């Protein structure tokens, strides 16, 4: 029996290293890059590194997919943005539901393709702690616990394989040893400078760029203000969105596909334990 897993894949240091690591334990890794449709470019930029992984581990070891999640992202982030932003802040209103939407789409993909588990590049090093600058709240253990519980209710396992495995510096070094190309902004260059934008390699991408996310983090990126998001803010914001919009989306996803679905252990999502079938 083929052992498979889905990986939320941007092609950056963390998800790229995760893909390389998983290849030792899985026959096939499904690399899922998500298209949210709002100032997001370079969705195919990671293909050279995907081809490198295939050359190392075998062409059939990786399946690369671009998944359109615009409609779900609009429901979870765009439409309620101002309301969520006033209560919880911009990142919690935009970036957190984006990652949650990726999880919902990953669950749909796993259910549809009979894949029992999925993962991502979440890591403890980039969880906010009040001192680090380049962090995001979707790396909080509390957020990942929400995703894990939500996935388990559909009999899908979520596990962040990198969380305490090693450092980003070690992952970067290992990838460069393999021959992978790393984005200029992700290189270990020491102190960053606004003049970096004039570097000839600044715009060369091997992972998608989310300009909307950059703008959402404008205080961090331009003023160097540290993140003040708390785990409680994220959980209070995202839990009801998963329980309403997330579950409604999965139910509708399979209603539309029902006529073409094959019977099987994951052919249809189970009844919602919280809200009924």
Secondary structure, DSSP 8 states (H G I E B T S, - for coil): ---EEEEE---SHHHHHHHHHHTTT-SEEEEEEEE--SSEE-TTTTHHHHHHHHHHH-GGGEEEEEEE-HHHHIIIIITTHHHHHHHH-HHHHHHHHHHHHHHHHHHHHHHHHT--EEE----GGGS--SS-SS--GGGSHHHHHHHHHHHHTTT-EE--TTTTT--HHHHHHHHHHHT----GGGS--SS--GGGGGSTTTT--SS-EEHHHHHHTHHHHHH-------HHHHHHHHHHHIIIIIHHHHHHHHHHHGGG---STTSS---BTTTB-
